[in-house]
Amino acid sequence: MPDLLSNAPDFSGSTVNGMGRFTLSEQVGSSVVIAFAGLTWCGPCIREAPVLQRLWEVMGPEGVQFVMISRGDPLPDLQTAIIRFGITFPVIQGFDATSIAYDVMFVPTLFVLTRDHRIHTIHVGALPGSEIEQETRLRREITAAMNYPSQEQIRGCAMVFVQFINLFRSGRITIQPQENMHDERSPMT
């Protein structure tokens, strides 16, 4: 299993629901939810499909991309399941190669990626709780991934901090303690 905050392996595949080709690296600036699932035979995957679809409908316009990677679903049955569940985000058959890259052995397995495609969250197995609890939890995790600073932002903050420390060490910046740091009118609790 890839490490959290490591770069997600790139993958590509033709969608089975008429959305062309999906390539992770082309989802520039979007957080991505990758759901490895068996949509025609896996009970927990089938239960999670409506949750993923609702989140896609709400969070897709906010810059979140969803993709499902099908495992062991015969194409005609998979296409029927996509229609039955009303799935409108990309679904690809490419489990073997992609599952090796992500070290996925079981479905459902779900990855939530940051905007610069680092792995923020991994769920192996069924999400706990009711559909509402699953949706609330995933929405919170996806939002956290969307707001996670990019590697470029982290490097920029680190550079500013190093510059500050160097200026402080050289004596060009000094820190003067304040005599009265607390407002006497509002007692500290």
ABEGO torsion letter per residue (X at the ends): XBBBGBBBBBBBBBBAAGAEBBBAAABBGBBBBBBBBBAAABAAAAAAAAAAAAAAAAAAAAGBBBBBBBBGBBAAAAAAAAAAAGBABBBBBAAAAAAAAAGBABOBBBBBBBAAGBBABBBBEBBBEBAAAAAAAAAAAAAAAAABBBAAAAAAAAAAAAAAAAAAAAGABBBBBBABABBAABBBX
